[in-house]
Amino acid sequence: MITTDGDLYSGVLESYDHTANICIKHAVKRIITQDENIESYEEHVGLFVIRGDCVTVIGLVEPLIDSQYDWTEVRGEKLKRYR
């Protein structure tokens, strides 16, 4: 899931409602850095609830493919705010 703040979260969809409010369990926030000298990292958030109007993109992640990536090696610019 990508939020309107440009943050990237991954986890297991627990529930949602008609206004697209989302509850994710085992949530992990992925912080991707651009600088080669600073490792990207993950923050384990646990249960994460977010209002639907703060979600930009949500999609299915295949666990087998996702587990093949070393997220500390991924580099890139921070996504810009949507609003």
DRENPA-3360 file (N, C-alpha, C; in nm, 2 decimals, always signed):
BEGIN
1 = MITTDGDL = +0.08/-0.12/+0.00/+0.00/+0.00/+0.00/+0.09/+0.12/+0.00 ~ +0.05/+0.22/-0.08/+0.12/+0.35/-0.08/+0.02/+0.45/-0.03 ~ +0.07/+0.54/+0.06/-0.02/+0.64/+0.12/+0.00/+0.77/+0.04 ~ -0.09/+0.87/+0.07/-0.08/+1.00/+0.01/+0.04/+1.07/+0.05 ~ +0.10/+1.03/+0.17/+0.23/+1.09/+0.21/+0.35/+1.03/+0.14 ~ +0.33/+0.93/+0.06/+0.44/+0.86/-0.01/+0.50/+0.75/+0.06 ~ +0.44/+0.71/+0.17/+0.49/+0.60/+0.25/+0.45/+0.46/+0.19 ~ +0.54/+0.36/+0.21/+0.51/+0.23/+0.15/+0.49/+0.13/+0.27;
9 = YSGVLESY = +0.38/+0.06/+0.27/+0.35/-0.04/+0.37/+0.32/-0.17/+0.31 ~ +0.36/-0.28/+0.38/+0.33/-0.41/+0.34/+0.27/-0.49/+0.46 ~ +0.18/-0.58/+0.44/+0.12/-0.66/+0.54/+0.01/-0.74/+0.50 ~ -0.07/-0.80/+0.59/-0.18/-0.88/+0.56/-0.31/-0.80/+0.58 ~ -0.39/-0.79/+0.47/-0.52/-0.72/+0.48/-0.61/-0.79/+0.58 ~ -0.65/-0.72/+0.69/-0.73/-0.78/+0.79/-0.88/-0.74/+0.76 ~ -0.90/-0.62/+0.72/-1.04/-0.58/+0.69/-1.04/-0.44/+0.62 ~ -1.16/-0.41/+0.57/-1.18/-0.28/+0.50/-1.33/-0.25/+0.51;
17 = DHTANICI = -1.37/-0.13/+0.48/-1.51/-0.10/+0.48/-1.55/-0.02/+0.35 ~ -1.67/+0.02/+0.34/-1.72/+0.09/+0.22/-1.66/+0.22/+0.19 ~ -1.59/+0.28/+0.28/-1.52/+0.41/+0.26/-1.37/+0.38/+0.23 ~ -1.33/+0.26/+0.22/-1.19/+0.22/+0.19/-1.10/+0.24/+0.31 ~ -1.15/+0.25/+0.43/-1.07/+0.24/+0.55/-1.01/+0.10/+0.55 ~ -0.88/+0.09/+0.59/-0.81/-0.03/+0.58/-0.74/-0.07/+0.71 ~ -0.75/-0.20/+0.74/-0.68/-0.25/+0.86/-0.58/-0.36/+0.81 ~ -0.45/-0.34/+0.84/-0.35/-0.43/+0.80/-0.28/-0.49/+0.92;
25 = KHAVKRII = -0.27/-0.62/+0.93/-0.20/-0.68/+1.04/-0.06/-0.72/+0.99 ~ +0.04/-0.73/+1.09/+0.18/-0.77/+1.05/+0.23/-0.66/+0.96 ~ +0.19/-0.54/+0.98/+0.24/-0.43/+0.88/+0.38/-0.40/+0.90 ~ +0.45/-0.37/+0.79/+0.59/-0.33/+0.78/+0.59/-0.20/+0.70 ~ +0.66/-0.10/+0.75/+0.68/+0.03/+0.67/+0.82/+0.02/+0.61 ~ +0.82/+0.03/+0.48/+0.95/+0.02/+0.41/+1.00/+0.16/+0.38 ~ +1.12/+0.19/+0.43/+1.19/+0.32/+0.41/+1.30/+0.29/+0.31 ~ +1.28/+0.35/+0.19/+1.38/+0.33/+0.08/+1.46/+0.46/+0.07;
33 = TQDENIES = +1.59/+0.44/+0.08/+1.68/+0.56/+0.07/+1.74/+0.57/-0.07 ~ +1.79/+0.69/-0.10/+1.85/+0.71/-0.23/+2.00/+0.70/-0.22 ~ +2.05/+0.74/-0.10/+2.20/+0.74/-0.07/+2.26/+0.60/-0.06 ~ +2.36/+0.58/-0.14/+2.43/+0.45/-0.14/+2.49/+0.42/+0.00 ~ +2.52/+0.52/+0.08/+2.59/+0.50/+0.21/+2.49/+0.47/+0.32 ~ +2.36/+0.49/+0.29/+2.26/+0.47/+0.40/+2.17/+0.35/+0.35 ~ +2.17/+0.25/+0.44/+2.08/+0.13/+0.40/+1.93/+0.16/+0.41 ~ +1.86/+0.11/+0.32/+1.71/+0.11/+0.33/+1.68/+0.02/+0.45;
41 = YEEHVGLF = +1.56/+0.04/+0.51/+1.52/-0.05/+0.62/+1.37/-0.06/+0.63 ~ +1.33/-0.15/+0.72/+1.19/-0.17/+0.75/+1.16/-0.15/+0.89 ~ +1.05/-0.09/+0.92/+1.00/-0.07/+1.06/+0.88/-0.16/+1.07 ~ +0.88/-0.25/+1.17/+0.77/-0.33/+1.20/+0.67/-0.26/+1.28 ~ +0.55/-0.24/+1.22/+0.44/-0.15/+1.28/+0.34/-0.24/+1.36 ~ +0.32/-0.36/+1.31/+0.22/-0.45/+1.37/+0.08/-0.42/+1.31 ~ -0.02/-0.39/+1.39/-0.15/-0.36/+1.34/-0.16/-0.21/+1.29 ~ -0.20/-0.19/+1.17/-0.20/-0.06/+1.11/-0.34/-0.03/+1.06;
49 = VIRGDCVT = -0.40/+0.08/+1.10/-0.53/+0.12/+1.05/-0.51/+0.26/+0.98 ~ -0.57/+0.27/+0.86/-0.55/+0.40/+0.79/-0.69/+0.43/+0.72 ~ -0.72/+0.56/+0.72/-0.84/+0.61/+0.65/-0.83/+0.59/+0.50 ~ -0.94/+0.56/+0.44/-0.94/+0.54/+0.30/-0.89/+0.65/+0.22 ~ -0.92/+0.78/+0.26/-0.88/+0.89/+0.18/-0.73/+0.92/+0.19 ~ -0.66/+0.84/+0.27/-0.51/+0.85/+0.28/-0.44/+0.75/+0.20 ~ -0.51/+0.66/+0.13/-0.45/+0.55/+0.05/-0.45/+0.59/-0.10 ~ -0.33/+0.58/-0.16/-0.32/+0.61/-0.30/-0.33/+0.48/-0.38;
57 = VIGLVEPL = -0.25/+0.38/-0.34/-0.25/+0.26/-0.42/-0.25/+0.14/-0.32 ~ -0.32/+0.04/-0.35/-0.32/-0.09/-0.27/-0.32/-0.20/-0.37 ~ -0.24/-0.30/-0.34/-0.24/-0.42/-0.44/-0.19/-0.54/-0.37 ~ -0.20/-0.65/-0.44/-0.16/-0.78/-0.40/-0.01/-0.80/-0.41 ~ +0.06/-0.85/-0.31/+0.20/-0.89/-0.32/+0.21/-1.04/-0.30 ~ +0.28/-1.10/-0.39/+0.31/-1.24/-0.38/+0.42/-1.27/-0.28 ~ +0.39/-1.34/-0.17/+0.49/-1.35/-0.07/+0.62/-1.42/-0.11 ~ +0.61/-1.52/-0.20/+0.73/-1.59/-0.25/+0.82/-1.49/-0.33;
65 = IDSQYDWT = +0.77/-1.41/-0.41/+0.85/-1.31/-0.49/+0.90/-1.20/-0.39 ~ +0.82/-1.15/-0.30/+0.86/-1.05/-0.21/+0.97/-1.09/-0.12 ~ +0.97/-1.22/-0.08/+1.08/-1.27/+0.01/+1.21/-1.28/-0.06 ~ +1.21/-1.28/-0.19/+1.34/-1.29/-0.27/+1.42/-1.16/-0.27 ~ +1.36/-1.05/-0.23/+1.42/-0.92/-0.23/+1.49/-0.89/-0.10 ~ +1.61/-0.84/-0.10/+1.67/-0.78/+0.02/+1.64/-0.63/+0.02 ~ +1.54/-0.59/+0.10/+1.49/-0.46/+0.10/+1.60/-0.36/+0.15 ~ +1.70/-0.40/+0.21/+1.81/-0.31/+0.26/+1.90/-0.27/+0.14;
73 = EVRGEKLK = +1.89/-0.35/+0.03/+1.97/-0.32/-0.09/+1.89/-0.23/-0.19 ~ +1.76/-0.21/-0.18/+1.68/-0.14/-0.27/+1.71/+0.01/-0.25 ~ +1.72/+0.09/-0.36/+1.75/+0.23/-0.36/+1.65/+0.30/-0.44 ~ +1.62/+0.43/-0.40/+1.52/+0.51/-0.48/+1.49/+0.63/-0.41 ~ +1.43/+0.72/-0.48/+1.38/+0.85/-0.42/+1.25/+0.83/-0.35 ~ +1.23/+0.91/-0.24/+1.11/+0.91/-0.17/+1.00/+0.95/-0.26 ~ +0.88/+0.88/-0.26/+0.77/+0.92/-0.34/+0.72/+1.06/-0.29 ~ +0.67/+1.14/-0.38/+0.62/+1.27/-0.34/+0.48/+1.26/-0.29;
81 = RYR = +0.44/+1.35/-0.21/+0.30/+1.36/-0.15/+0.20/+1.37/-0.26 ~ +0.09/+1.30/-0.25/-0.02/+1.31/-0.35/-0.10/+1.43/-0.35 ~ -0.12/+1.48/-0.23/-0.21/+1.60/-0.21/-0.13/+1.73/-0.20;
% end
